[in-house]
């Protein structure tokens, strides 16, 4: 029986100061191979300055079918939202 390599999720930061964004997935035997595969697949044109890889089995996600009840407690916390002031134009990535 042939054992398949695990799937790794790839996150790329395109420029310093920006967030890492999900770029896709790769199969790899370990984290080092996942980094190399991610680099070869997702940064061929030097699009990134940083790569994160996370084995898919280590990611826990919320259930989209339960969005209402899961996110409901945040609605009454208006103080957490930056709606009370305006950001200067110089802050483009916030």
C-alpha positions in Angstrom: 0.0 0.0 0.0 1.4 3.4 -1.0 1.3 6.0 1.7 0.5 9.6 0.6 2.4 12.6 1.9 0.4 14.9 4.1 -1.0 18.2 2.8 0.5 21.5 4.0 -1.2 24.9 3.7 1.0 27.6 2.3 0.9 31.3 3.4 3.0 33.9 1.6 3.9 37.5 2.6 4.4 39.5 -0.6 6.1 42.5 1.0 7.4 43.4 4.5 4.7 44.9 6.6 1.8 43.0 4.9 0.0 40.0 6.2 0.7 36.5 5.1 -2.0 35.3 2.7 -3.1 31.8 1.9 -1.6 30.8 -1.4 -2.6 27.2 -1.7 -1.5 23.7 -0.6 1.4 21.3 -1.3 2.1 17.7 -0.5 5.3 17.0 1.4 6.9 14.4 3.7 8.0 17.0 6.3 8.1 20.7 7.0 11.4 21.3 5.3 10.2 19.7 2.1 6.9 21.6 2.4 8.9 24.9 2.5 10.9 24.0 -0.5 7.9 22.8 -2.5 6.0 26.0 -1.5 8.9 28.2 -2.6 9.1 26.3 -5.9 5.4 26.4 -6.6 4.2 29.8 -5.2 7.2 32.1 -5.5 8.7 31.3 -8.9 8.6 35.0 -9.9 10.0 36.2 -6.5 6.5 37.2 -5.3 7.3 36.7 -1.6 9.5 37.7 1.2 8.3 35.1 3.7 6.6 31.7 3.7 4.7 29.8 6.4 3.7 26.2 6.0 1.2 24.5 8.3 0.3 20.8 8.1 -3.5 20.8 7.3 -4.3 18.4 10.1 -3.1 21.1 12.6 -5.6 23.7 11.5 -8.9 24.0 13.4 -11.6 26.0 11.7 -15.1 27.3 12.6 -18.1 25.7 10.9 -19.7 28.0 8.3 -23.1 26.5 9.1 -22.8 27.9 12.7 -21.6 31.4 11.8 -24.6 33.1 13.3 -24.3 31.6 16.8 -20.5 31.5 16.8 -20.0 35.1 15.9 -23.0 36.6 17.7 -21.2 37.5 20.9 -18.9 39.9 19.0 -21.9 42.1 17.8 -22.3 43.8 21.2 -18.7 44.9 21.4 -18.7 48.0 19.2 -15.7 49.4 21.1 -13.6 46.7 19.3 -14.3 48.2 15.9 -12.3 51.2 14.6 -15.3 53.2 13.6 -14.7 56.1 15.9 -11.8 57.6 14.1 -10.4 58.0 10.5 -7.1 56.6 9.5 -4.6 58.9 7.7 -4.1 58.1 3.9 -0.5 57.1 4.6 -1.8 53.9 6.3 -2.7 51.8 3.3 -2.6 48.3 4.7 -4.5 48.5 7.9 
